[in-house]
Protein backbone atom coordinates (compact mmCIF):
# COMPACT_ATOMS: atom_id res chain seq x y z
CA UNK A 1 0.00 0.00 0.00
CA UNK A 2 1.32 3.43 -1.00
CA UNK A 3 0.23 5.52 1.97
CA UNK A 4 -0.12 8.96 0.32
CA UNK A 5 -2.35 7.66 -2.46
CA UNK A 6 -4.41 5.60 -0.02
CA UNK A 7 -4.94 8.68 2.15
CA UNK A 8 -6.09 10.72 -0.86
CA UNK A 9 -8.52 7.97 -1.86
CA UNK A 10 -9.99 7.66 1.62
CA UNK A 11 -10.22 11.43 2.06
CA UNK A 12 -12.08 11.77 -1.25
CA UNK A 13 -14.51 9.04 -0.19
CA UNK A 14 -15.20 10.77 3.11
CA UNK A 15 -15.75 14.07 1.30
CA UNK A 16 -18.46 12.38 -0.76
CA UNK A 17 -20.06 10.97 2.39
CA UNK A 18 -20.02 14.36 4.13
CA UNK A 19 -21.51 16.11 1.10
CA UNK A 20 -24.35 13.58 1.00
CA UNK A 21 -25.40 14.43 4.55
CA UNK A 22 -25.12 18.24 4.49
CA UNK A 23 -28.35 20.17 5.18
CA UNK A 24 -30.50 21.39 2.33
CA UNK A 25 -30.52 25.17 1.91
CA UNK A 26 -34.27 25.63 2.09
CA UNK A 27 -35.76 29.10 1.61
CA UNK A 28 -36.54 30.21 5.17
CA UNK A 29 -33.27 28.87 6.62
CA UNK A 30 -30.97 29.25 3.62
CA UNK A 31 -28.69 31.77 5.35
CA UNK A 32 -27.83 29.58 8.32
CA UNK A 33 -27.69 26.36 6.30
CA UNK A 34 -25.63 28.15 3.66
CA UNK A 35 -23.20 29.26 6.38
CA UNK A 36 -23.05 25.72 7.76
CA UNK A 37 -22.28 24.26 4.34
CA UNK A 38 -19.77 27.02 3.56
CA UNK A 39 -17.78 26.08 6.67
CA UNK A 40 -17.87 22.32 6.15
CA UNK A 41 -17.00 22.69 2.46
CA UNK A 42 -13.93 24.78 3.27
CA UNK A 43 -12.01 21.51 3.14
CA UNK A 44 -9.48 20.13 5.59
CA UNK A 45 -7.76 16.82 6.19
CA UNK A 46 -10.99 14.98 7.21
CA UNK A 47 -8.86 13.01 9.66
CA UNK A 48 -11.68 12.13 12.02
CA UNK A 49 -14.09 10.58 9.48
CA UNK A 50 -11.17 8.89 7.72
CA UNK A 51 -10.05 7.34 11.01
CA UNK A 52 -13.61 6.35 11.95
CA UNK A 53 -14.29 4.57 8.67
CA UNK A 54 -10.93 2.78 8.77
CA UNK A 55 -11.51 1.66 12.38
CA UNK A 56 -14.95 0.38 11.38
CA UNK A 57 -13.43 -1.67 8.54
CA UNK A 58 -10.50 -2.85 10.65
CA UNK A 59 -12.95 -4.26 13.19
CA UNK A 60 -14.88 -6.13 10.50
CA UNK A 61 -17.56 -3.56 9.74
CA UNK A 62 -19.16 -3.75 6.31
CA UNK A 63 -21.66 -1.55 4.53
CA UNK A 64 -22.66 2.05 5.15
CA UNK A 65 -23.82 1.98 8.79
CA UNK A 66 -20.81 4.10 9.83
CA UNK A 67 -21.30 6.81 7.19
CA UNK A 68 -23.74 9.09 9.07
CA UNK A 69 -21.33 9.09 12.03
CA UNK A 70 -18.45 9.98 9.70
CA UNK A 71 -20.38 13.03 8.51
CA UNK A 72 -21.44 13.87 12.06
CA UNK A 73 -17.96 13.95 13.56
CA UNK A 74 -16.75 16.29 10.81
CA UNK A 75 -19.71 18.58 11.53
CA UNK A 76 -18.75 18.64 15.22
CA UNK A 77 -15.11 19.37 14.38
CA UNK A 78 -16.18 22.16 12.02
CA UNK A 79 -18.53 23.75 14.54
CA UNK A 80 -15.65 23.92 17.03
CA UNK A 81 -13.53 25.75 14.45
CA UNK A 82 -16.36 28.19 13.64
CA UNK A 83 -16.62 29.13 17.31
CA UNK A 84 -12.83 29.20 17.77
CA UNK A 85 -12.59 31.80 15.00
CA UNK A 86 -15.10 34.19 16.61
CA UNK A 87 -13.92 37.65 17.77
CA UNK A 88 -14.52 36.62 21.41
CA UNK A 89 -12.23 33.61 20.97
CA UNK A 90 -9.28 33.66 18.52
CA UNK A 91 -10.66 36.44 16.28
CA UNK A 92 -9.39 34.71 13.12
CA UNK A 93 -10.03 36.33 9.76
CA UNK A 94 -9.14 33.37 7.55
CA UNK A 95 -9.74 29.63 7.76
CA UNK A 96 -8.17 27.42 5.08
CA UNK A 97 -7.55 30.43 2.89
CA UNK A 98 -11.16 31.69 2.99
CA UNK A 99 -12.91 34.32 5.13
CA UNK A 100 -14.07 32.81 8.40
CA UNK A 101 -17.80 32.46 9.09
CA UNK A 102 -18.07 35.59 11.23
CA UNK A 103 -16.29 37.65 8.57
CA UNK A 104 -18.56 36.42 5.79
CA UNK A 105 -21.88 36.14 7.64
CA UNK A 106 -21.46 38.21 10.82
CA UNK A 107 -20.77 37.01 14.36
CA UNK A 108 -24.40 36.25 15.20
CA UNK A 109 -24.95 34.04 12.17
CA UNK A 110 -21.58 32.36 12.76
CA UNK A 111 -22.69 31.41 16.28
CA UNK A 112 -25.92 29.99 14.86
CA UNK A 113 -24.05 28.13 12.12
CA UNK A 114 -21.86 26.50 14.77
CA UNK A 115 -24.92 25.68 16.88
CA UNK A 116 -26.63 24.32 13.80
CA UNK A 117 -23.71 22.06 12.92
CA UNK A 118 -23.52 20.65 16.45
CA UNK A 119 -27.23 19.86 16.58
CA UNK A 120 -27.38 18.62 13.01
CA UNK A 121 -24.44 16.32 13.73
CA UNK A 122 -26.56 14.31 16.15
CA UNK A 123 -29.52 14.30 13.79
CA UNK A 124 -27.17 12.97 11.14
CA UNK A 125 -25.53 10.29 13.32
CA UNK A 126 -28.93 8.89 14.24
CA UNK A 127 -29.77 8.42 10.57
CA UNK A 128 -27.79 5.21 11.02
CA UNK A 129 -31.01 3.91 12.56
CA UNK A 130 -32.66 4.15 9.15
CA UNK A 131 -29.79 2.21 7.57
CA UNK A 132 -30.08 -0.54 10.18
CA UNK A 133 -33.84 -0.93 9.80
CA UNK A 134 -34.83 -4.19 8.17
CA UNK A 135 -31.26 -5.55 8.02
CA UNK A 136 -29.82 -8.68 9.59
CA UNK A 137 -29.23 -8.29 13.36
CA UNK A 138 -31.31 -5.10 13.31
CA UNK A 139 -31.79 -4.86 17.09
CA UNK A 140 -28.08 -5.45 17.77
CA UNK A 141 -27.20 -2.65 15.34
CA UNK A 142 -29.59 -0.29 17.13
CA UNK A 143 -27.75 -0.97 20.39
CA UNK A 144 -24.40 -0.27 18.71
CA UNK A 145 -25.71 3.01 17.29
CA UNK A 146 -26.89 4.22 20.69
CA UNK A 147 -23.57 3.24 22.30
CA UNK A 148 -21.65 5.06 19.57
CA UNK A 149 -23.87 8.15 19.91
CA UNK A 150 -23.17 8.26 23.66
CA UNK A 151 -19.43 8.16 23.02
CA UNK A 152 -19.70 10.89 20.39
CA UNK A 153 -21.69 13.15 22.70
CA UNK A 154 -19.37 12.52 25.66
CA UNK A 155 -16.13 13.17 23.77
CA UNK A 156 -17.52 16.34 22.16
CA UNK A 157 -18.93 17.80 25.37
CA UNK A 158 -17.86 19.32 28.66
CA UNK A 159 -16.04 16.14 29.70
CA UNK A 160 -14.21 16.12 26.36
CA UNK A 161 -13.47 18.71 23.69
CA UNK A 162 -15.48 21.58 25.18
CA UNK A 163 -13.88 21.03 28.59
CA UNK A 164 -10.39 21.21 27.10
CA UNK A 165 -11.25 24.31 25.10
CA UNK A 166 -12.78 25.99 28.14
CA UNK A 167 -9.63 25.65 30.24
CA UNK A 168 -7.48 26.80 27.32
CA UNK A 169 -9.62 29.90 26.76
CA UNK A 170 -9.80 30.69 30.47
CA UNK A 171 -6.01 30.50 30.77
CA UNK A 172 -5.54 32.80 27.79
CA UNK A 173 -8.15 35.38 28.81
CA UNK A 174 -6.99 35.51 32.44
CA UNK A 175 -3.29 35.29 31.54
CA UNK A 176 -3.01 32.15 33.68
CA UNK A 177 0.02 29.86 33.72
CA UNK A 178 -1.25 26.31 33.37
CA UNK A 179 0.61 23.69 35.38
CA UNK A 180 1.74 20.48 33.72
CA UNK A 181 -1.40 18.52 34.65
CA UNK A 182 -3.59 21.28 33.23
CA UNK A 183 -1.57 21.37 30.01
CA UNK A 184 -2.07 17.63 29.57
CA UNK A 185 -5.78 18.03 30.38
CA UNK A 186 -6.09 20.52 27.51
CA UNK A 187 -4.21 18.19 25.14
CA UNK A 188 -6.25 15.14 26.15
CA UNK A 189 -9.58 16.89 25.70
CA UNK A 190 -9.23 19.71 23.21
CA UNK A 191 -7.23 17.60 20.74
CA UNK A 192 -7.43 13.91 21.64
CA UNK A 193 -11.10 13.49 22.60
CA UNK A 194 -12.55 13.63 19.08
CA UNK A 195 -9.78 11.36 17.82
CA UNK A 196 -10.75 8.88 20.53
CA UNK A 197 -14.37 9.17 19.42
CA UNK A 198 -13.33 8.44 15.84
CA UNK A 199 -11.63 5.18 16.75
CA UNK A 200 -14.22 4.15 19.33
CA UNK A 201 -17.37 4.87 17.31
CA UNK A 202 -15.98 3.02 14.30
CA UNK A 203 -15.19 -0.01 16.43
CA UNK A 204 -18.51 0.03 18.31
CA UNK A 205 -20.55 0.24 15.10
CA UNK A 206 -18.60 -2.73 13.72
CA UNK A 207 -19.45 -4.79 16.81
CA UNK A 208 -15.97 -4.86 18.35
CA UNK A 209 -15.50 -6.14 21.90
CA UNK A 210 -15.26 -3.78 24.86
CA UNK A 211 -11.55 -4.62 25.18
CA UNK A 212 -10.88 -3.58 21.58
CA UNK A 213 -12.86 -0.36 22.03
CA UNK A 214 -10.85 0.41 25.18
CA UNK A 215 -7.56 -0.21 23.35
CA UNK A 216 -8.65 2.07 20.53
CA UNK A 217 -9.59 4.76 23.05
CA UNK A 218 -5.98 4.61 24.22
CA UNK A 219 -4.76 4.76 20.63
CA UNK A 220 -6.82 7.93 20.12
CA UNK A 221 -5.45 9.46 23.30
CA UNK A 222 -1.86 8.61 22.38
CA UNK A 223 -2.28 9.98 18.87
CA UNK A 224 -3.95 13.19 20.06
CA UNK A 225 -1.34 14.01 22.69
CA UNK A 226 1.54 13.03 20.39
CA UNK A 227 0.05 15.24 17.67
CA UNK A 228 -0.06 18.18 20.09
CA UNK A 229 3.48 17.51 21.33
CA UNK A 230 4.65 17.62 17.72
CA UNK A 231 2.97 21.04 17.44
CA UNK A 232 5.00 22.16 20.47
CA UNK A 233 8.19 20.83 18.87
CA UNK A 234 7.49 22.49 15.53
CA UNK A 235 6.84 25.81 17.25
CA UNK A 236 10.46 25.66 18.42
CA UNK A 237 12.24 23.82 15.60
CA UNK A 238 10.09 24.46 12.53
CA UNK A 239 10.29 27.20 9.97
CA UNK A 240 7.53 29.31 8.45
CA UNK A 241 8.19 27.59 5.12
CA UNK A 242 7.74 24.13 6.66
CA UNK A 243 4.77 24.77 8.91
CA UNK A 244 2.89 27.34 6.84
CA UNK A 245 2.34 29.46 9.95
CA UNK A 246 4.26 31.63 12.37
CA UNK A 247 6.66 29.84 14.72
CA UNK A 248 7.97 30.73 18.16
CA UNK A 249 4.52 31.97 19.13
CA UNK A 250 4.15 29.96 22.36
CA UNK A 251 7.36 31.35 23.86
CA UNK A 252 6.60 34.87 22.63
CA UNK A 253 3.13 34.77 24.21
CA UNK A 254 4.43 33.14 27.38
CA UNK A 255 2.10 30.17 26.84
CA UNK A 256 2.89 27.10 28.92
CA UNK A 257 3.19 23.85 26.98
CA UNK A 258 4.52 20.39 27.77
CA UNK A 259 7.82 21.54 26.29
CA UNK A 260 7.94 24.40 28.81
CA UNK A 261 8.22 21.85 31.62
CA UNK A 262 10.34 19.15 29.98
CA UNK A 263 12.44 20.75 27.27
CA UNK A 264 12.86 19.72 23.65
CA UNK A 265 14.69 16.40 24.17
CA UNK A 266 12.24 14.96 26.72
CA UNK A 267 9.25 16.22 24.74
CA UNK A 268 10.58 14.48 21.63
CA UNK A 269 11.06 11.25 23.59
CA UNK A 270 7.52 11.39 24.98
CA UNK A 271 6.09 12.10 21.55
CA UNK A 272 7.90 9.08 20.10
CA UNK A 273 6.84 6.90 23.05
CA UNK A 274 3.17 7.76 22.59
CA UNK A 275 3.35 7.21 18.84
CA UNK A 276 5.05 3.82 19.30
CA UNK A 277 2.48 2.81 21.93
CA UNK A 278 -0.39 3.69 19.61
CA UNK A 279 1.05 1.60 16.78
CA UNK A 280 1.79 -1.31 19.15
CA UNK A 281 -1.78 -1.30 20.46
CA UNK A 282 -3.14 -1.30 16.92
CA UNK A 283 -0.82 -4.11 16.00
CA UNK A 284 -2.20 -6.41 18.71
CA UNK A 285 -5.80 -6.01 17.53
CA UNK A 286 -6.70 -8.82 15.10
CA UNK A 287 -7.83 -7.23 11.84
CA UNK A 288 -8.45 -9.96 9.29
CA UNK A 289 -12.01 -10.64 10.41
CA UNK A 290 -13.46 -13.61 8.53
CA UNK A 291 -10.88 -13.18 5.79
CA UNK A 292 -11.91 -9.56 5.22
CA UNK A 293 -9.11 -7.95 3.19
CA UNK A 294 -10.50 -4.47 3.85
CA UNK A 295 -9.85 -5.04 7.56
CA UNK A 296 -6.18 -5.81 7.01
CA UNK A 297 -5.73 -2.89 4.64
CA UNK A 298 -7.45 -0.46 7.01
CA UNK A 299 -5.31 -1.58 9.94
CA UNK A 300 -2.12 -0.99 7.92
CA UNK A 301 -3.48 2.37 6.80
CA UNK A 302 -4.15 3.49 10.39
CA UNK A 303 -0.65 2.52 11.45
CA UNK A 304 0.75 4.55 8.56
CA UNK A 305 -1.49 7.49 9.44
CA UNK A 306 -0.27 7.58 13.04
CA UNK A 307 3.35 7.60 11.88
CA UNK A 308 2.72 10.33 9.32
CA UNK A 309 0.86 12.62 11.73
CA UNK A 310 3.39 12.32 14.54
CA UNK A 311 6.41 12.82 12.24
CA UNK A 312 4.97 15.69 10.25
CA UNK A 313 6.83 18.97 9.70
CA UNK A 314 3.74 21.01 8.90
N, C-alpha and C positions, 0 to 999 in steps of 0.2 A: 504493500500500500504506500503510495506517495502521499505524504501527509498534507501538503499544501493544496493539492488538487482535491483530496477528499474533503478537506475543510470547506473549500469553495462550493463543492457539490452539496454538502450538508447545509451550509448557510443559505444557498439558493433555495433548497427545499423548504427550509423553515420560513424564509421570506414569503414563499407561496402560501404556506399554511397561515401565517399571520395575516396576509392580505385577505384571505378567504373569510376571516372572522372579524374584520374591522367593522365598525358600525356604519350603517347606511346614513347618508347625509340628507335626511328628510327635511322638508321645508321649514317647519317651525323650530327645528333644533339644528339646522345646518351650520350655524356658526360654531357651536360647541363641538359638534361631531367633526366638522371640518378641521377645527383646531386639534382635536384628538388624533385624527388621521395624519395631519401635517407632522405632528411630533413623532408618531410611530414610524412614518414613512421617511423620516430623516436618515434612516439607515443605522449603522452600527454593526458590531461584530456578531450579534445574536447569540452570544455565548450560552446564555441560560437555556433557551429552547433547544439549541444544538446539543447541549449536555443532556437535557431531559430526554430527548428522543433517543440519543445513543444509549443512555442508561436503561431505558425501556427495552430497547432491542437487546442489549447485553444480558438482561435478565429474562430473556425469552419472550418478550412482548411482541405481538404481531398485530397488524391492522392499524386503524386510525384512532383508537380509543384515547391515545395520549395527545392527539393534535390540539384539542381545545385547551388543554393545560399548557401546551407549548406557546400558544398565542397569549394565554392569560399571563404567564410569567413575564413575557416581554412587555405587555401592557403595564404591569406593576413596575417593572424596571423603568419604563419610560415616564410613568407618572412621577416617580421619585426624582428623575432628572428635571422634569418640568418645574417642580416645586423647588428643587435645588437652585435653579437658575433665577428665581424670583428676586426682585430688588431687596426684599427683607432677608434673603438668604445669601447666595453668592453674587447676585446682581450681574449675571453673565449676559452678554449681548449676543454671543454666537454659540451655537451648538452644532457640531459637525458641519461647520462652514455655512450655516444658514442662521438667519435671525431666530433668536429664541422665542418661545411662545408669548411671553409677556411683551416683547418688542413688537411682534407682528399683530397680536390680538388684544393687547392691554393686560394689565396685571389681574384684573377681575376675571376675565375670560380664561386666562392661563390657570388660575386657581380652579375654576370649574372644569377645565379640560383635564387637569390632573385628577380631580375628584371623579370625573366621568370615567377616566381610564381605570382607576382603582375599582370602582363599582362594576364597571363593565367586564373587568377581568374575571370576577367571580361569576357573573352571568355566563361568561364564555366558558369557563372551566366546567360548569355544571351542564353544559351542552353535551358533555361526555355521556350523561344519562341517556340522551336520545340515541347515541351511537350504540349503547349497550342493550337498549330495549329490543327484545325479540331474538337476541343472540344466545349462543350456547353459554351456560353458566351465568345467566343474566343477573341473578341475585348476588352472586359472588362479586361480579364486576361493580354492582352498585355499592357494595361495601368498600371495595377498593377506592372508588371515586370519592366517597365521603372521607375516607382516611387521608387520601391525597389532598383533598380540599382543606382539611384541618391543618395539615402540615404547611400548605401554601399560606393560609391565613396567619398561622403562628409565626412563620419565618419572615413574613412581610410586616408584621405588626409591632406593637410596643415591646414585645419580648424578643424581637428580631431587628429587622432593618430600621424601623422607625426609632426604636430605642437607641441604637448606635448613632443614628443621625442626630437625635436629640442631645445626647451628651457632647457630640462633636460641635454642634451649633452653640450650645451653652458655653462650652469652653472658649470658643472664638469670640462670642459676644461679650463675655465677662472677663476676657483676657486671663482665663484660668490656665495654670500649668497642670496638665493631666499627669497623674503618676503612672507607673508602668502598667499596673493592673487596669487602669482606666483606658490607657492606650490600646491594650489588647482587647478590652471590651468593645471599643469602637471598631477595631478590625474585625472581630468575630461577628459582629452584628451588622454594621453598616455595609461591609463587603462580603463576608462569608455566608451570611444567613440565606440569601437568595440562591447562592451556589449550592448550599446544602439542600434547599428545597428542590432544585433542579434534579440532583441525583436521587433524592428520596422519593419524589413524586413519580419519576420515571420507573423506579424499582417497584413501588407500591402498586402502580397501575398494571405492571407486568405480573404481579402476584408473587413477588420475591418474599423470602422469609424475613422475619423481624431482625434476625442476625445480619442478613445482607443489607437491609435498610440501615441498620445502625452503623455498619462498616462504611457505607456510602455517605452517611452523615459526617463521619470523621474525614472521609476523603474531601468532602465539600469544605469542611472547616480548614483542613490543611491547605487546600488549594487557595481558599480565600485569604488566609493570613499570609501564606507565601507570596501571593500576588501583591498584597499590600506592602510586604517587606521589600519586594523588588522595586516598588514605587519609591520607597525610602532610599534604597540604594541608588536608583537612577537619579534621584534629586541631588545626590552628592557626586556621582561619578559620570552621569550622562551629559550629553551636549544637546543644545537646542536642535541641531540637525538630526540627531538620533531620535530624540523623544518627541519632537514636534511641539514642544511647549517650553516655557521658561523653566530653568533649573535653579537650584539653590534657594528656592522659595521658603522651604520649611525653616531653614536656619535664619534667613533674613527676617521672617515673621516671628521668630522665636517659638515656633510650634514644636511641641514635644512629640517625638515619634519613638518607636522601638530603638532606632539607631541612636537617639539622644542618650539612651541609658546603657547601650551595649557597644556602641562603636561599629565601624564598618565591618571589621573582620568577624566579630561574633554574630552580627546581623546576617552576614552572608552565610555563615555556617548554619544558623537556624533556618534560613530560607531553604537551603539545600536539604536539611534534615526533614523539614515538612514536606517538601516536594518528593523526596525519596520514600517517605512514609505513605504518602498518598498513592504512589505507583505500586508500592508493595501490597497495600491493602486491596487495590484493584486486582493485582495479580493473583491473589489467593481466592478471589471469587470465581467460581466455575462459570464459564460463559457459553460453552457450546451446548446449549439446552436442546435436547432431542435432535442433535445434528444440525442445529440452526446456524448456517454460515454467517448470517447477519449478526448474530450474537458475538461470534469470535471477532469479526471485523470491527464491530462497535467498541468492543473492549480494547482492542489495539489502538483504535482511534482515540479513545479517551486517555489512554496512557500517553500517546503522542501529544495530545492537547495540553495535558498537565505540564509536560516538559517544555513545550513551546511557550506557554504563558509565564512560567516561572524563570525562563532564561531570556525573556524578551529584552530588547534594548529600546523599546518605544512603547 
